[in-house]
């Protein structure tokens, strides 16, 4: 136990979880989903990544967060920056620092059609099925992303996304994204132009459309 403290903490966490399940008298199905969730999140080693990163200096933190996420970020056209002004790496680091890992077990809904959209997701690993009107239209795998329009303007989800297997996704919120944009006027102007294009595209649609309101979100 002394040479494997993270394993010991993981076992304690699982014991607490089992006690919680008994206390709440949860169903067997829910119990299995909870156990599966913690297994995919910690994989036998209990540690909180955000806490560890917070203890590091800026240089180390930027290097580590970019290690797993840069290839995901660069897949999104409007998240690419290549101004060659010495700030390209800073931009990628800022975006990467705002990504937070989310863990899903088979059957978990990541988004639901018709709900307000305020974030986008990057699939680090796993498989997610996309449904429109209850019909499966596509499956997403490692490196895919969805919900990117939510970073540009206010919109309702036009599809439901459900985990089809154990999946690890990174989440980027509208608020965090626009905090980064305040440091980069060139990217901010590009996003504003995209928002205007989306608004113009949605104008002919009626107010009953799931995507009929694409207005920039105003924050106080």
Secondary structure, 3 states (H helix, E strand, C coil): CCCCHHHHHHHHHHHHHHHHHHHHCCCHHHHHHHHHHHHHHHCCCCCCHHHHHHCCCHHHHHHHHHHHHHHHHCCCHHHCCCCCCCCHHHHHHHHHHCCEEEEECCCCEEECCCCEECEEEEEEECCEEEEECCEEEEEECCCCEECHHHHCCEEECCCEEEECCCEEEEEEEHHHHHHHHCCCHHHHHHHHHHHHHHHHHHCCCCCCCCCCCCECCCCC
